[in-house]
Amino acid sequence: MKKNYSRSFSSLILAKQKAQAFKSMLLSIYDEVMITDPNGIIIERAGEVKGLWEAYQDKIIGKNLFELETTTFFGEPSIQTLLNQHKTSIIQTSWHGKKILVTSYQLNSSNTGNLIMWGIKNITENNSLDMEDSEGKDTGPIKSKNLSTPLVVHSQKMLDVLHMAEMVSDVPSTVLLLGESGVGKEMIAKAIHEMGHRRAQPFIAINCGAIPENLLESELFGYEGGAFSGARKTGASGKFELANHGILFLDEVAELPLNLQVKLLRALQEREITPLGGSKPIKLNIQVIAATNKSLEKMVESGEFREDLYYRLNVVPIEIPPLRERVEDIPYLIYHFVQKYNQLYNRNVQILPDAIEILSIYNWTGNVRHLENVIERIVVTSRHPAVDAIAVQKSLPRKTETIKEPPVFKHIMPLQEAIDLVEEQLINMAMEQYKSVKLAAKVLEVSQPTMSRKYKKIREKIQQANLSPSNKRRILEEQLDKQLRSIAIVTAAIIHPEEVIQLEKNISPSNPAYQKLQKKFTMIREQEGSIEWMYIFKFIDSKSMLHLVADEDFVIKPGELYKGPPEMMDVACAAMKGKVGVTPLYQDIYGEWKTSFAPIFDQTGNVIALIGYEYSKSYVNSEIKRLGKTLNIII
């Protein structure tokens, strides 16, 4: 009897040792292993992908893996599709940007029953140089739950665009979307609509370049019955009237003929329209979003676009970067479009990692629209469910091209020195465009270790050897000025010219317009935290300005004349011409400051006053130190 017990105990110990060895072997391959039943209920778990399951970490046993997928991964659920095969793998992307390899194994035996083992591994590329570049940035993909069509956003540049869109979604300010063809201007316009308080009201879009000139006026403003030959007897509402209380999106606004630019300007100024053949104006309560892929400033200079209309449209400009400047978005866009067209055409195509690399370094001249068309072609024409790099290259019209910008040599130099200069320029160009050592190495056709070594050497050279302390500070001040200019542009958009006009009639704290503006300034200061003072000045001449209103602690009294130093007044003069600007550090009788100025336009597009933002010397110095640490530039 004792012998049997001893044998059973020994067998149990051996079984446990084998199980532990098997578990250790699995965890040497995967970061995490799970066992579920066929319905996805988690029975056992070993190991951990750090931060993947977040709130479920301590209570994941008993949860449904297929349900967890919908809240953990980006894109359509697809883990459950792996159950159709004995063993297969997919790559998923978490909301935090982690690439996760998921592999399933069917455990069908008399001992286990029908169970499934899942191997989970974090395969996110963790290159130290890339991590240095992204330090301190918010780089998670965004998919707002409020949007009917998800925006696929991963790069910091597009996060900035989306954050700006969110800021203007609840104010009536006119927005001008700028960017090349295919970057997604209409998607951003729709996002502004759906994120704001007008989401339940109409979103009406019109392409100003797609409608003949003789029909465009009636399309925009509508017409009364019998207004022209062929008109309906009952008349028709125009896009402005249809968009009332909502948003009107004017795509390709640069294509508007000059005679219609005048009518559009009047509609924006007066907030009313009169249909063709009509005499009774229709009052409007709309937000106008315009978009163009052309330089309106150059068109103003050449006389093709009205200057007053340009300033009326350019209240809040948002520039959407081309795909070549946000390469890190490409894998997520690929995944999104693959899922979209798989579902649309009932396909099950997956693009392999080597193919994604090829697509990431391709020159997408048509931007996101170009990429989407190619992905649709791949999904439709692929003969195999797994698309590799060779198959992708066959789908692309030509080999990837890089920007050709040969260096200029003004004197004879040793050949090796010239080669080093060309190499340095190409490496900098590749890193600027692809933001990844791995992708830059691939496009330059060198090994990744070689690329890392050479790029690190270039960075050290730029950061230390060739930068004097004054040059380093200048670079950091330029970065700071960009930040301060951006704050000025966005916050100035919430100041209504009518309030300033009312204030000018009675510059007194008892004036309701004064109280309302002061309340807004307090709110903005609390949000930004870095602004010492905010105020509105009326420009008198090149040496003086009149104080209209400021936040509570401002040292200059309302109605008092202020004579500023030349450094400040030069930027104020430029702001009176419509240019947002930032001063260098200057000194007046109250201390040392850096100031940003933004113009306030009236209904006719004229600058009536300036809004100013004061930053103390101590803040400027601390912010420059912070930027230096972020950019690895040590003064």
ChimeraX attribute file (.defattr): number of C-alpha atoms within 10 A of each C-alpha:
attribute: neighborCount
match mode: 1-to-1
recipient: residues
	/A:1	6
	/A:2	7
	/A:3	8
	/A:4	9
	/A:5	10
	/A:6	11
	/A:7	12
	/A:8	12
	/A:9	12
	/A:10	12
	/A:11	12
	/A:12	12
	/A:13	12
	/A:14	12
	/A:15	12
	/A:16	12
	/A:17	12
	/A:18	12
	/A:19	12
	/A:20	12
	/A:21	12
	/A:22	12
	/A:23	14
	/A:24	14
	/A:25	11
	/A:26	16
	/A:27	18
	/A:28	10
	/A:29	12
	/A:30	22
	/A:31	19
	/A:32	20
	/A:33	23
	/A:34	20
	/A:35	23
	/A:36	21
	/A:37	16
	/A:38	14
	/A:39	12
	/A:40	19
	/A:41	20
	/A:42	20
	/A:43	16
	/A:44	13
	/A:45	15
	/A:46	15
	/A:47	15
	/A:48	18
	/A:49	16
	/A:50	11
	/A:51	11
	/A:52	17
	/A:53	17
	/A:54	10
	/A:55	9
	/A:56	12
	/A:57	12
	/A:58	8
	/A:59	8
	/A:60	17
	/A:61	17
	/A:62	12
	/A:63	15
	/A:64	16
	/A:65	21
	/A:66	16
	/A:67	13
	/A:68	15
	/A:69	19
	/A:70	15
	/A:71	13
	/A:72	17
	/A:73	21
	/A:74	22
	/A:75	23
	/A:76	14
	/A:77	17
	/A:78	15
	/A:79	20
	/A:80	15
	/A:81	11
	/A:82	17
	/A:83	14
	/A:84	9
	/A:85	11
	/A:86	12
	/A:87	14
	/A:88	14
	/A:89	16
	/A:90	15
	/A:91	21
	/A:92	24
	/A:93	21
	/A:94	21
	/A:95	19
	/A:96	17
	/A:97	17
	/A:98	20
	/A:99	17
	/A:100	20
	/A:101	18
	/A:102	20
	/A:103	19
	/A:104	23
	/A:105	18
	/A:106	20
	/A:107	16
	/A:108	12
	/A:109	9
	/A:110	7
	/A:111	7
	/A:112	9
	/A:113	12
	/A:114	13
	/A:115	19
	/A:116	25
	/A:117	19
	/A:118	22
	/A:119	21
	/A:120	23
	/A:121	20
	/A:122	21
	/A:123	15
	/A:124	12
	/A:125	12
	/A:126	8
	/A:127	12
	/A:128	11
	/A:129	14
	/A:130	16
	/A:131	12
	/A:132	12
	/A:133	14
	/A:134	16
	/A:135	11
	/A:136	9
	/A:137	11
	/A:138	13
	/A:139	19
	/A:140	16
	/A:141	23
	/A:142	19
	/A:143	16
	/A:144	15
	/A:145	10
	/A:146	12
	/A:147	15
	/A:148	10
	/A:149	13
	/A:150	15
	/A:151	20
	/A:152	21
	/A:153	24
	/A:154	25
	/A:155	21
	/A:156	18
	/A:157	17
	/A:158	23
	/A:159	19
	/A:160	16
	/A:161	17
	/A:162	19
	/A:163	12
	/A:164	18
	/A:165	23
	/A:166	18
	/A:167	17
	/A:168	21
	/A:169	22
	/A:170	17
	/A:171	14
	/A:172	19
	/A:173	21
	/A:174	20
	/A:175	25
	/A:176	26
	/A:177	25
	/A:178	21
	/A:179	19
	/A:180	18
	/A:181	18
	/A:182	19
	/A:183	21
	/A:184	18
	/A:185	24
	/A:186	18
	/A:187	13
	/A:188	20
	/A:189	26
	/A:190	21
	/A:191	23
	/A:192	25
	/A:193	28
	/A:194	21
	/A:195	19
	/A:196	18
	/A:197	13
	/A:198	20
	/A:199	19
	/A:200	11
	/A:201	15
	/A:202	16
	/A:203	22
	/A:204	18
	/A:205	19
	/A:206	18
	/A:207	16
	/A:208	22
	/A:209	16
	/A:210	11
	/A:211	14
	/A:212	9
	/A:213	16
	/A:214	8
	/A:215	9
	/A:216	20
	/A:217	22
	/A:218	21
	/A:219	19
	/A:220	23
	/A:221	23
	/A:222	23
	/A:223	24
	/A:224	20
	/A:225	15
	/A:226	14
	/A:227	17
	/A:228	12
	/A:229	6
	/A:230	8
	/A:231	14
	/A:232	13
	/A:233	11
	/A:234	10
	/A:235	18
	/A:236	18
	/A:237	17
	/A:238	19
	/A:239	21
	/A:240	28
	/A:241	24
	/A:242	17
	/A:243	22
	/A:244	19
	/A:245	17
	/A:246	23
	/A:247	27
	/A:248	25
	/A:249	26
	/A:250	25
	/A:251	23
	/A:252	20
	/A:253	23
	/A:254	22
	/A:255	18
	/A:256	21
	/A:257	16
	/A:258	14
	/A:259	11
	/A:260	14
	/A:261	19
	/A:262	14
	/A:263	17
	/A:264	20
	/A:265	21
	/A:266	16
	/A:267	17
	/A:268	20
	/A:269	15
	/A:270	13
	/A:271	18
	/A:272	17
	/A:273	24
	/A:274	18
	/A:275	24
	/A:276	19
	/A:277	14
	/A:278	14
	/A:279	10
	/A:280	9
	/A:281	11
	/A:282	14
	/A:283	14
	/A:284	18
	/A:285	15
	/A:286	24
	/A:287	25
	/A:288	21
	/A:289	29
	/A:290	27
	/A:291	25
	/A:292	19
	/A:293	17
	/A:294	16
	/A:295	11
	/A:296	19
	/A:297	15
	/A:298	11
	/A:299	15
	/A:300	15
	/A:301	11
	/A:302	10
	/A:303	11
	/A:304	16
	/A:305	21
	/A:306	20
	/A:307	16
	/A:308	17
	/A:309	20
	/A:310	19
	/A:311	18
	/A:312	24
	/A:313	23
	/A:314	18
	/A:315	20
	/A:316	22
	/A:317	18
	/A:318	20
	/A:319	19
	/A:320	20
	/A:321	17
	/A:322	20
	/A:323	24
	/A:324	20
	/A:325	16
	/A:326	19
	/A:327	22
	/A:328	20
	/A:329	21
	/A:330	23
	/A:331	17
	/A:332	20
	/A:333	19
	/A:334	23
	/A:335	21
	/A:336	20
	/A:337	19
	/A:338	23
	/A:339	20
	/A:340	19
	/A:341	20
	/A:342	17
	/A:343	12
	/A:344	10
	/A:345	11
	/A:346	11
	/A:347	16
	/A:348	15
	/A:349	19
	/A:350	21
	/A:351	22
	/A:352	16
	/A:353	14
	/A:354	14
	/A:355	17
	/A:356	20
	/A:357	17
	/A:358	20
	/A:359	23
	/A:360	23
	/A:361	21
	/A:362	20
	/A:363	18
	/A:364	18
	/A:365	15
	/A:366	16
	/A:367	18
	/A:368	21
	/A:369	16
	/A:370	16
	/A:371	23
	/A:372	20
	/A:373	12
	/A:374	19
	/A:375	24
	/A:376	19
	/A:377	14
	/A:378	22
	/A:379	25
	/A:380	15
	/A:381	10
	/A:382	17
	/A:383	11
	/A:384	12
	/A:385	13
	/A:386	13
	/A:387	20
	/A:388	17
	/A:389	17
	/A:390	11
	/A:391	16
	/A:392	20
	/A:393	16
	/A:394	11
	/A:395	15
	/A:396	15
	/A:397	8
	/A:398	10
	/A:399	11
	/A:400	15
	/A:401	11
	/A:402	15
	/A:403	10
	/A:404	8
	/A:405	10
	/A:406	9
	/A:407	11
	/A:408	7
	/A:409	9
	/A:410	6
	/A:411	5
	/A:412	7
	/A:413	9
	/A:414	7
	/A:415	9
	/A:416	9
	/A:417	10
	/A:418	14
	/A:419	11
	/A:420	11
	/A:421	14
	/A:422	16
	/A:423	14
	/A:424	16
	/A:425	15
	/A:426	20
	/A:427	20
	/A:428	15
	/A:429	17
	/A:430	22
	/A:431	18
	/A:432	15
	/A:433	20
	/A:434	20
	/A:435	19
	/A:436	21
	/A:437	22
	/A:438	20
	/A:439	21
	/A:440	25
	/A:441	20
	/A:442	17
	/A:443	18
	/A:444	14
	/A:445	10
	/A:446	12
	/A:447	13
	/A:448	15
	/A:449	12
	/A:450	12
	/A:451	21
	/A:452	20
	/A:453	10
	/A:454	14
	/A:455	18
	/A:456	13
	/A:457	12
	/A:458	15
	/A:459	13
	/A:460	13
	/A:461	12
	/A:462	12
	/A:463	16
	/A:464	15
	/A:465	9
	/A:466	11
	/A:467	16
	/A:468	12
	/A:469	12
	/A:470	9
	/A:471	12
	/A:472	17
	/A:473	19
	/A:474	13
	/A:475	16
	/A:476	19
	/A:477	20
	/A:478	14
	/A:479	15
	/A:480	17
	/A:481	20
	/A:482	13
	/A:483	12
	/A:484	23
	/A:485	18
	/A:486	16
	/A:487	17
	/A:488	21
	/A:489	19
	/A:490	16
	/A:491	18
	/A:492	19
	/A:493	21
	/A:494	17
	/A:495	16
	/A:496	16
	/A:497	16
	/A:498	12
	/A:499	14
	/A:500	23
	/A:501	14
	/A:502	14
	/A:503	20
	/A:504	17
	/A:505	9
	/A:506	15
	/A:507	19
	/A:508	17
	/A:509	16
	/A:510	9
	/A:511	14
	/A:512	14
	/A:513	21
	/A:514	23
	/A:515	17
	/A:516	12
	/A:517	22
	/A:518	20
	/A:519	14
	/A:520	17
	/A:521	22
	/A:522	15
	/A:523	13
	/A:524	17
	/A:525	16
	/A:526	11
	/A:527	10
	/A:528	10
	/A:529	9
	/A:530	16
	/A:531	18
	/A:532	16
	/A:533	20
	/A:534	24
	/A:535	22
	/A:536	26
	/A:537	24
	/A:538	21
	/A:539	22
	/A:540	13
	/A:541	12
	/A:542	15
	/A:543	16
	/A:544	17
	/A:545	22
	/A:546	20
	/A:547	20
	/A:548	26
	/A:549	29
	/A:550	27
	/A:551	22
	/A:552	13
	/A:553	10
	/A:554	13
	/A:555	10
	/A:556	16
	/A:557	17
	/A:558	19
	/A:559	17
	/A:560	12
	/A:561	17
	/A:562	16
	/A:563	15
	/A:564	18
	/A:565	15
	/A:566	13
	/A:567	16
	/A:568	25
	/A:569	19
	/A:570	15
	/A:571	20
	/A:572	34
	/A:573	18
	/A:574	15
	/A:575	23
	/A:576	21
	/A:577	11
	/A:578	19
	/A:579	14
	/A:580	21
	/A:581	25
	/A:582	27
	/A:583	19
	/A:584	15
	/A:585	16
	/A:586	16
	/A:587	15
	/A:588	11
	/A:589	7
	/A:590	8
	/A:591	9
	/A:592	15
	/A:593	21
	/A:594	21
	/A:595	27
	/A:596	27
	/A:597	31
	/A:598	30
	/A:599	27
	/A:600	23
	/A:601	23
	/A:602	17
	/A:603	18
	/A:604	15
	/A:605	19
	/A:606	16
	/A:607	20
	/A:608	17
	/A:609	26
	/A:610	27
	/A:611	24
	/A:612	21
	/A:613	25
	/A:614	20
	/A:615	19
	/A:616	17
	/A:617	16
	/A:618	11
	/A:619	15
	/A:620	18
	/A:621	13
	/A:622	11
	/A:623	16
	/A:624	22
	/A:625	17
	/A:626	14
	/A:627	18
	/A:628	19
	/A:629	12
	/A:630	16
	/A:631	16
	/A:632	15
	/A:633	21
	/A:634	15
	/A:635	17
